[in-house]
Amino acid sequence: MATGQTNSAADVLIALAPGPGALRHRLEAALLEDIASGRLAPGTALPPSRTLADALGISRWVVTEAYGHLVGKGILDARTGSATRVAAPVPDGAAGSRADAGPGRPGRRAGGGPTAQGSRSPSGTLPTPGEGLLPGTRPPSGTSLEHAPDRATHDLAPGVPDLRHVPREAWLRAARDALAEATNQDLGAQPPAGHPAARAAVATHLRRARMVSGPDDAVVLTRGAADGMSRIAAALSDAGHTHLLVEDPSWAALRDVARAAGLTPVPVPVDDDGISTERLRTEAARTGARAVLLTPAHQFPLGAVLSDDRRAELLAWAREVDGLVIEDDYDADFRYDRRPVPALQGLDPDRVLLLGSTSKTLSPAFGIGWMVVPQRWRAAVLDVSVRRGPTPGPATLDQLTLARFVADGAYARHLRAARTRYARRRAALLAALDRELPGARVGGIAAGMHVTVDLAGTDLPGGESGGVGRPDVDAAAVVREGAARDVALVDLRRYQAAPSARSTVLVVGYGNLADARLEEALRSLRAAVDAATR
């Protein structure tokens, strides 16, 4: 690799290769072509993944996947604390191969589906909500190809739990006990669906806490919700599905995962009662979609709960079309005004597949998730898992640790403490919003770790609005002003399938907001709003 070459990575222009195909494959093809032509010489620093993703209007996950694949092939070089650089010229013939992604190549289905090994990052993980996709958040372990920035001082980004209260000591005790009691057989090859003891512990917890129905062997352990989504998306694609109904707005990473598996996401609007089942039927009839992904317990990001009537209508539709409902159990453990809503899966275990993880309850760093899979889909999901290699799920010792952590009651105790902490913090946040941004409309039920804040009705400084508020405020401008004040903020448009031209709504997280800094954080938010509307 050339060592004397320097460049500003931000000045390097990269475009997606034209034509059909998954975004990751098009980006890899463009990079290979630019390197083969000499435009990107060895030693050239590439833009940071977030910068390139913003420039191309794609998910950061797409960029980290493309970079990671080319690092694995030795074409790019990534080192902690340094930019990702071109490591070597492209071998003869590689530039035209679309990074081994072209239709009809060995190990890949036509149409851009996953390879035989699946579409995974170098570590085998996929991003989940809060894992490296938002301002101020760290990329997931194993997928960062540049130095992970520190979190913002005032962390108002959604999707991240309280990292100060990760149960380190309890987890360490469970790990010690699990390793001490592990048999020689436990330390051998990992079953594709996960260790039986861990699957049983998760099943027991879900039956008790989420009213989930099904045997222990319905549980498949994963590396997180997005990993689970990638497996069922691949299984759906294998079965001939071409479209997936998704909430709009919703978490973009899961839409990207479905698209990478060859499914076309079909947006369906959301209101105060959750996903519109009327529009769902319309879009399903138009596209032939027979599967839907949604967050019924606490819709992300608008914060609605799927109403009882719509739950019944959704399940009726699934039975009519012989379809599948994929339930992302996002924030389901955190409800503050009443007991958590039971999982939709319990109402129809034959039609609903439940996705869950410890990403929000513990930390994204644990990299442990699960699926509760209907009987008719288990063989297909396990077939995908087997194709991904000998260890498709979390490390066996991590699984055994989780089993002990759950069985000893440590997980339940942690969840109870977290609910109390988040409920208190949410109340303090709403009070501070009322003081600092009077007139702002707060949305979302008393649950989870985020609220929506519509700034259009906020009073101007000194009460100058005369009741008119700030209808022209631009959330994107507020996000930029917040960043200048070390405040992590997110515009609602980040989660829209087709971002609107303008937004006045922020998605404000409080999971990782330090209680001692809450008042200061809200004053900084107010300053950002004032600066954006001057």
C-alpha positions in Angstrom: 0.0 0.0 0.0 1.2 3.5 -0.8 2.0 5.3 2.3 2.9 8.7 1.1 -0.4 9.5 -0.5 -2.7 11.8 1.4 -6.2 13.1 0.6 -9.3 14.5 2.2 -11.6 11.6 2.4 -14.6 13.9 2.4 -13.6 15.2 -1.1 -13.6 11.7 -2.7 -16.7 11.4 -4.9 -18.3 8.0 -5.1 -21.6 7.1 -6.9 -23.7 4.0 -7.0 -23.2 1.8 -10.1 -26.2 2.1 -12.4 -28.7 -0.7 -13.0 -30.8 -3.1 -10.8 -29.5 -4.9 -7.8 -29.2 -4.4 -4.0 -27.7 -1.1 -3.0 -24.7 -2.8 -1.3 -23.8 -4.6 -4.5 -24.1 -1.5 -6.6 -21.8 0.4 -4.2 -19.2 -2.4 -4.2 -19.3 -2.5 -8.0 -18.7 1.2 -8.2 -15.8 1.0 -5.8 -14.2 -1.9 -7.7 -14.6 0.0 -11.0 -13.0 3.2 -9.5 -10.1 1.2 -8.1 -9.6 -0.8 -11.2 -9.6 2.4 -13.4 -7.0 4.0 -11.1 -9.3 6.8 -10.0 -9.0 5.5 -6.5 -5.3 4.7 -6.2 -3.8 2.5 -3.4 -3.6 4.7 -0.2 -6.6 6.8 -1.1 -8.8 7.4 2.0 -12.5 6.8 1.5 -15.2 8.9 3.1 -16.4 7.8 6.5 -19.4 5.5 6.3 -21.8 8.1 7.7 -20.6 10.8 5.3 -20.9 8.5 2.3 -24.3 7.2 3.3 -25.6 10.8 3.7 -24.2 11.8 0.3 -25.8 8.9 -1.5 -29.0 9.0 0.4 -28.7 5.4 1.6 -28.4 3.6 5.0 -25.1 3.6 6.7 -25.4 -0.2 7.1 -25.2 -0.5 3.3 -21.8 1.4 3.3 -20.3 -0.6 6.2 -21.4 -3.8 4.6 -19.8 -2.8 1.3 -16.6 -1.6 2.9 -16.4 -4.7 5.1 -16.8 -7.1 2.2 -14.0 -5.4 0.3 -11.8 -5.3 3.4 -12.3 -9.1 3.7 -11.2 -9.4 0.1 -8.0 -7.4 0.8 -9.0 -4.6 -1.6 -9.6 -2.1 1.2 -7.7 -1.6 4.5 -9.4 -0.6 7.8 -7.6 0.2 11.0 -8.9 1.5 14.3 -8.4 5.2 14.5 -7.7 5.7 10.8 -9.8 6.1 7.6 -10.7 3.2 5.4 -8.2 3.2 2.5 -7.7 1.5 -0.8 -5.2 -1.3 0.0 -4.4 -2.8 -3.4 -5.4 -2.7 -7.1 -8.4 -4.8 -8.1 -7.4 -8.2 -9.4 -7.9 -8.8 -13.1 -11.6 -9.5 -13.9 -12.8 -8.5 -10.4 -14.1 -5.1 -11.4 -16.7 -6.6 -13.7 -17.9 -9.2 -11.1 -20.1 -6.8 -9.2 -18.3 -7.9 -6.0 -19.3 -11.5 -6.5 -22.9 -10.3 -6.4 -24.2 -10.6 -10.0 -27.3 -12.5 -10.8 -26.6 -16.1 -11.6 -23.2 -16.3 -9.9 -22.6 -19.5 -7.8 -24.0 -19.3 -4.3 -26.5 -16.5 -5.1 -30.1 -16.5 -6.3 -31.0 -14.4 -9.2 -32.6 -11.1 -8.1 -30.0 -10.0 -5.6 -30.8 -12.3 -2.7 -28.3 -13.2 0.0 -25.3 -15.4 -0.8 -25.1 -18.9 0.7 -23.4 -17.4 3.6 -26.0 -14.6 4.0 -25.5 -10.9 3.9 -23.6 -10.2 7.0 -20.9 -7.9 8.3 -17.3 -9.1 8.9 -18.3 -10.0 12.5 -21.5 -11.8 11.5 -23.6 -9.1 13.1 -26.2 -6.8 11.6 -27.2 -3.4 12.9 -30.3 -3.1 15.1 -32.0 0.0 16.4 -29.5 2.2 18.2 -26.5 0.3 16.9 -24.4 2.9 15.0 -27.2 4.3 12.9 -28.0 7.6 14.7 -26.1 10.7 15.6 -24.0 10.2 18.6 -24.2 6.4 18.6 -21.4 4.0 18.3 -21.4 1.5 15.4 -21.9 -2.2 16.4 -18.9 -4.2 17.5 -17.2 -5.7 14.5 -18.7 -3.5 11.9 -16.9 -0.2 12.6 -14.3 0.5 10.0 -13.3 3.8 11.5 -12.8 5.1 15.0 -16.2 5.1 16.8 -16.9 8.7 18.0 -17.8 9.4 21.6 -21.5 9.9 22.3 -22.8 13.4 22.5 -22.7 15.1 25.9 -26.5 15.6 25.6 -27.8 12.4 24.1 -31.3 12.9 22.8 -31.0 10.3 20.0 -33.6 7.5 20.2 -32.9 3.8 20.3 -30.2 3.6 22.9 -30.7 2.3 26.5 -29.1 3.7 29.6 -25.5 2.6 29.1 -24.6 3.7 32.7 -26.8 1.0 34.1 -25.8 -2.0 32.1 -25.9 -4.9 34.7 -22.2 -5.7 34.5 -21.7 -7.4 37.8 -24.8 -9.6 37.5 -23.8 -10.6 33.9 -20.3 -11.4 35.0 -21.6 -13.6 37.8 -23.9 -15.4 35.4 -20.9 -15.9 32.9 -18.7 -17.4 35.6 -21.4 -19.8 36.8 -22.3 -20.7 33.2 -18.7 -21.5 32.3 -18.1 -23.4 35.5 -21.2 -25.6 34.8 -20.7 -26.1 31.1 -20.2 -29.7 30.0 -17.7 -30.7 27.4 -20.5 -31.3 25.0 -21.7 -27.7 25.6 -18.3 -26.4 24.5 -18.6 -28.3 21.2 -20.3 -27.4 18.0 -23.2 -24.9 18.2 -26.7 -26.0 17.2 -28.0 -23.8 14.4 -31.0 -22.7 16.4 -29.0 -22.1 19.6 -28.2 -24.0 22.8 -31.3 -25.8 24.1 -30.9 -24.4 27.7 -30.7 -20.8 26.4 -33.7 -21.4 24.1 -35.7 -22.8 27.0 -34.8 -19.9 29.2 -35.8 -17.4 26.6 -39.1 -19.2 25.9 -39.9 -19.3 29.6 -39.2 -15.6 30.0 -41.3 -14.7 26.9 -44.3 -16.9 28.1 -44.2 -15.2 31.4 -43.5 -11.6 30.5 -44.9 -11.3 27.0 -47.7 -14.0 27.0 -46.0 -15.7 24.0 -47.3 -19.1 23.0 -45.2 -22.0 21.7 -42.7 -24.7 22.7 -39.1 -24.1 23.6 -38.0 -25.3 20.2 -40.0 -22.5 18.5 -37.2 -20.1 19.8 -34.2 -19.5 17.5 -31.3 -17.5 19.0 -29.9 -14.7 16.8 -27.3 -11.9 17.0 -30.1 -9.3 17.2 -33.4 -8.3 15.7 -31.8 -7.3 12.4 -30.0 -10.7 12.2 -33.3 -12.4 12.8 -35.0 -10.2 10.2 -32.4 -11.1 7.7 -33.0 -14.8 8.2 -36.8 -14.7 7.9 -36.5 -12.3 4.9 -34.2 -14.8 3.2 -36.7 -17.6 4.0 -39.5 -15.5 2.6 -37.6 -14.9 -0.6 -36.7 -18.6 -0.9 -40.5 -19.3 -0.7 -41.3 -16.9 -3.6 -42.3 -13.8 -1.7 -41.2 -10.6 -3.5 -42.7 -7.8 -1.4 -42.9 -6.9 2.4 -45.4 -4.5 3.9 -43.7 -2.1 6.3 -44.8 0.7 8.6 -44.1 4.2 7.4 -42.2 5.7 9.2 -40.2 2.9 10.6 -36.6 1.8 11.4 -34.7 2.0 8.1 -32.2 -0.8 9.0 -34.9 -3.5 8.9 -36.2 -2.2 5.6 -32.7 -2.4 4.2 -32.2 -5.9 5.5 -35.4 -7.0 3.8 -34.3 -5.3 0.6 -30.9 -7.0 0.7 -32.7 -10.4 0.8 -34.6 -9.5 -2.4 -37.9 -8.2 -0.9 -39.3 -4.9 -2.0 -40.5 -2.9 1.1 -44.0 -1.5 0.6 -44.8 1.5 2.9 -48.1 1.5 4.8 -49.0 4.7 6.8 -49.3 4.7 10.6 -51.7 6.8 12.8 -52.6 6.9 16.5 -54.0 3.4 16.3 -50.9 1.9 14.7 -50.6 0.6 11.1 -53.6 1.3 8.9 -55.1 -2.1 8.1 -57.3 -0.5 5.4 -54.2 0.7 3.5 -52.4 -2.5 4.3 -55.1 -4.5 2.5 -55.0 -2.0 -0.4 -51.2 -2.2 -0.8 -51.2 -6.0 -0.3 -53.7 -6.4 -3.2 -51.8 -4.0 -5.4 -48.4 -5.7 -4.9 -49.3 -9.3 -3.9 -47.5 -8.9 -0.6 -48.4 -11.6 2.0 -46.0 -10.6 4.8 -45.8 -7.5 7.0 -43.3 -6.2 9.5 -44.5 -4.0 12.3 -44.0 -2.8 15.9 -47.4 -3.3 17.5 -46.4 -2.8 21.2 -44.8 0.6 20.7 -44.6 1.8 17.1 -41.2 3.2 16.2 -40.9 6.1 15.9 -44.4 7.6 16.3 -45.1 5.7 19.6 -48.6 4.3 18.9 -50.0 1.0 20.1 -51.8 -1.2 17.6 -55.4 -1.1 18.6 -57.4 -4.2 19.5 -59.6 -3.8 16.4 -56.6 -3.5 14.1 -54.9 -6.5 15.8 -58.0 -8.6 14.9 -58.2 -7.2 11.4 -54.5 -7.7 10.8 -54.6 -11.4 11.9 -57.8 -11.9 9.8 -56.0 -10.6 6.7 -53.0 -12.9 7.4 -55.3 -15.9 7.6 -57.1 -14.9 4.4 -53.9 -14.6 2.3 -52.0 -17.4 4.0 -49.5 -14.7 5.1 -47.0 -14.0 7.8 -46.9 -11.2 10.4 -43.4 -10.3 11.6 -43.7 -8.7 15.1 -40.7 -6.6 16.1 -41.2 -6.5 19.9 -39.6 -3.1 20.1 -39.7 -1.4 23.5 -42.3 -3.9 24.6 -40.9 -4.3 28.1 -41.2 -0.6 28.9 -44.7 0.6 29.5 -45.3 3.1 32.3 -49.0 3.9 32.5 -50.2 0.3 32.6 -48.9 -3.3 32.2 -47.2 -4.0 28.9 -49.4 -5.0 26.0 -49.1 -8.8 25.4 -47.3 -9.9 22.3 -49.4 -10.2 19.2 -47.8 -13.6 18.7 -49.8 -15.1 21.5 -53.1 -14.4 19.6 -52.0 -16.5 16.6 -48.7 -18.4 16.9 -49.2 -20.0 13.5 -49.2 -16.6 11.7 -47.0 -14.4 13.8 -43.2 -14.5 14.1 -41.8 -12.6 17.0 -38.4 -10.8 16.9 -36.7 -9.6 20.0 -33.3 -8.8 21.4 -31.3 -7.5 24.4 -30.3 -4.4 22.4 -32.7 -2.1 24.2 -33.1 -3.9 27.5 -29.4 -4.4 28.2 -27.1 -2.9 25.5 -26.4 -3.4 21.8 -23.0 -4.7 22.8 -24.4 -8.0 24.0 -25.4 -9.0 20.4 -28.1 -11.5 21.5 -31.5 -11.8 20.1 -34.3 -14.3 19.4 -37.1 -15.3 17.1 -40.2 -17.3 18.0 -40.9 -19.0 14.7 -44.2 -20.5 13.6 -44.1 -24.3 13.0 -44.5 -24.0 9.2 -41.5 -21.6 8.9 -39.0 -23.3 11.3 -37.4 -25.6 8.7 -36.9 -22.7 6.3 -35.4 -20.5 8.9 -33.1 -23.2 10.1 -32.0 -23.9 6.6 -31.0 -20.3 6.2 -29.2 -20.5 9.6 -27.3 -23.6 8.5 -26.2 -21.9 5.2 -24.6 -19.1 7.3 -22.0 -21.4 8.7 -21.2 -23.4 11.9 -22.0 -20.5 14.3 -24.9 -18.5 13.0 -26.0 -17.2 16.4 -24.3 -15.7 19.4 -21.3 -17.5 21.0 -22.4 -20.5 23.0 -20.9 -19.1 26.2 -22.9 -15.9 25.7 -26.1 -18.1 25.3 -25.4 -20.0 28.4 -24.7 -16.8 30.3 -28.1 -15.4 29.1 -29.8 -18.7 30.3 -28.3 -18.3 33.8 -29.0 -14.5 33.8 -32.6 -15.2 33.1 -33.0 -18.2 35.3 -31.6 -16.5 38.3 -34.1 -13.7 38.0 -31.4 -11.1 37.3 -33.0 -10.1 33.9 -36.4 -9.6 35.5 -34.9 -7.5 38.3 -33.0 -5.4 35.7 -36.1 -4.8 33.7 -38.1 -3.7 36.8 -35.4 -1.2 37.7 -35.1 0.1 34.2 -38.9 0.7 34.0 -38.8 2.7 37.1 -35.8 4.7 35.9 -37.2 5.4 32.4 -40.7 6.3 33.8 -39.1 8.9 36.1 -36.9 10.3 33.4 -39.8 10.5 30.9 -41.8 12.5 33.4 -38.9 14.9 34.0 -38.3 15.2 30.2 -42.0 16.2 29.6 -41.9 18.8 32.4 -38.7 20.3 31.0 -40.1 20.3 27.4 -43.1 22.2 28.7 -40.8 24.8 30.3 -38.3 25.2 27.6 -40.5 24.7 24.5 -44.0 25.7 25.5 -46.5 24.9 22.8 -44.5 22.0 21.3 -46.7 18.9 20.8 -45.4 15.7 22.3 -46.5 12.4 20.8 -46.3 8.8 21.8 -47.7 6.8 24.7 -46.1 6.5 28.1 -43.7 3.8 27.0 -40.3 3.1 25.6 -37.3 5.5 25.5 -38.4 8.2 23.1 -41.1 10.7 22.3 -41.9 12.8 19.2 -41.8 16.6 19.5 -43.5 18.7 16.9 -41.9 22.1 17.1 -44.4 23.9 14.8 -46.4 25.2 17.8 -43.5 26.2 19.9 -43.5 29.9 21.2 -40.8 32.2 19.9 -38.3 33.6 22.4 -40.0 36.0 24.8 -43.4 34.8 23.8 -43.3 36.7 20.5 -45.3 34.2 18.5 -48.7 35.5 19.7 -50.0 31.9 19.6 -48.9 31.3 16.0 -45.9 29.2 16.9 -43.1 28.3 14.5 -44.8 26.6 11.5 -41.7 27.3 9.3 -39.2 25.7 11.6 -37.0 23.0 9.9 -36.2 20.0 12.0 -33.0 19.4 9.9 -31.8 22.9 10.8 -32.5 22.2 14.5 -30.5 18.9 14.2 -27.5 20.9 12.8 -27.7 23.6 15.5 -28.0 20.8 18.1 -24.9 19.1 16.8 -23.0 22.4 17.1 -24.0 22.4 20.8 -23.1 18.8 21.4 -26.7 17.7 21.4 -27.6 14.5 19.5 -31.0 15.0 17.7 -32.9 13.2 15.0 -35.3 14.5 12.4 -38.5 12.3 11.8 -37.6 12.2 8.1 -34.8 9.8 8.8 -37.4 7.1 9.3 -39.7 7.9 6.4 -39.6 5.6 3.4 -39.9 8.6 1.1 -38.7 11.6 3.3 -40.9 14.6 3.0 -39.5 17.9 1.7 -39.8 19.5 5.2 -40.4 18.4 8.8 -41.1 20.1 12.0 -40.9 16.9 14.1 -37.9 15.6 16.1 -37.7 12.1 17.6 -36.3 12.7 21.0 -34.7 9.9 23.0 -34.2 9.8 26.7 -32.8 6.3 27.3 -29.2 7.3 27.5 -29.8 10.9 28.8 -28.0 11.4 32.1 -30.5 12.6 34.7 -28.1 15.2 36.0 -27.8 16.7 32.5 -31.5 16.6 31.6 -32.2 20.3 32.3 -29.0 21.4 30.6 -29.9 19.2 27.6 -33.3 20.8 27.2 -31.9 24.3 27.5 -29.4 23.4 24.7 -32.3 22.0 22.7 -34.2 25.3 23.1 -31.1 27.2 22.0 -30.8 25.0 18.9 -34.5 25.7 18.1 -34.1 29.4 18.6 -30.9 29.5 16.4 -32.6 27.5 13.7 -35.6 29.9 13.5 -33.8 33.2 13.6 
